[in-house]
Amino acid sequence: MFRNMFPIVICAAFLGVPALTGCEKKVSEETTTVRKSDGTVSQQKTETTRNPDGTVTEKKTERTNNP
């Protein structure tokens, strides 16, 4: 009986959890890169996602590389 039940439990764990919780949907993604005269590279990334409950989240990331 355990041999028959084990694959069913594993499949339910991998398929059932994402179906119940939902997942984020990426609405937009924008990346801007600026190179200054002193060689510094600045990269700004804006990512907008829609959550399963209908709310919209905007995440901004800024990264600077100095030579």
C-alpha positions in Angstrom: 0.0 0.0 0.0 2.9 2.4 0.8 4.4 1.8 -2.6 1.1 2.9 -4.3 0.6 5.9 -2.0 4.1 7.4 -2.1 4.1 8.6 -5.8 0.6 10.1 -5.3 1.8 12.1 -2.3 4.9 13.3 -4.1 2.9 14.4 -7.1 0.4 16.2 -4.9 3.1 18.0 -3.1 4.7 19.4 -6.3 1.5 20.1 -8.2 -0.9 21.0 -5.4 1.0 23.6 -3.5 1.5 26.0 -6.5 -2.1 25.5 -7.5 -3.3 26.5 -4.0 -1.0 29.4 -3.4 -0.9 30.9 -6.9 2.1 32.7 -8.3 3.2 36.2 -9.3 2.7 37.4 -12.8 5.3 39.7 -14.2 3.5 42.7 -15.7 6.5 44.7 -16.8 10.3 45.0 -16.5 12.4 48.0 -17.4 16.2 48.2 -17.2 18.2 51.4 -17.7 22.0 51.5 -17.9 24.0 54.7 -17.8 27.8 55.0 -18.3 29.4 58.1 -16.9 32.6 59.8 -18.2 34.6 58.5 -15.2 33.8 54.9 -16.1 31.1 54.3 -13.5 28.2 52.2 -14.7 24.8 52.7 -13.0 22.0 50.2 -13.7 18.4 50.8 -12.6 15.8 48.0 -12.8 12.1 48.4 -12.2 10.0 45.3 -12.1 6.2 45.3 -11.7 4.3 42.1 -10.6 0.7 41.2 -10.0 0.1 39.0 -7.0 -2.5 36.3 -6.7 -4.7 38.4 -4.5 -4.8 41.2 -7.1 -2.4 43.7 -5.6 0.4 45.2 -7.7 4.0 45.3 -6.4 6.7 47.5 -7.9 10.3 46.7 -7.1 13.2 49.1 -7.9 16.8 48.0 -7.8 19.8 50.2 -8.4 23.3 48.9 -8.9 26.5 50.9 -9.4 29.8 49.5 -10.6 33.0 51.5 -10.0 36.0 50.7 -12.2 
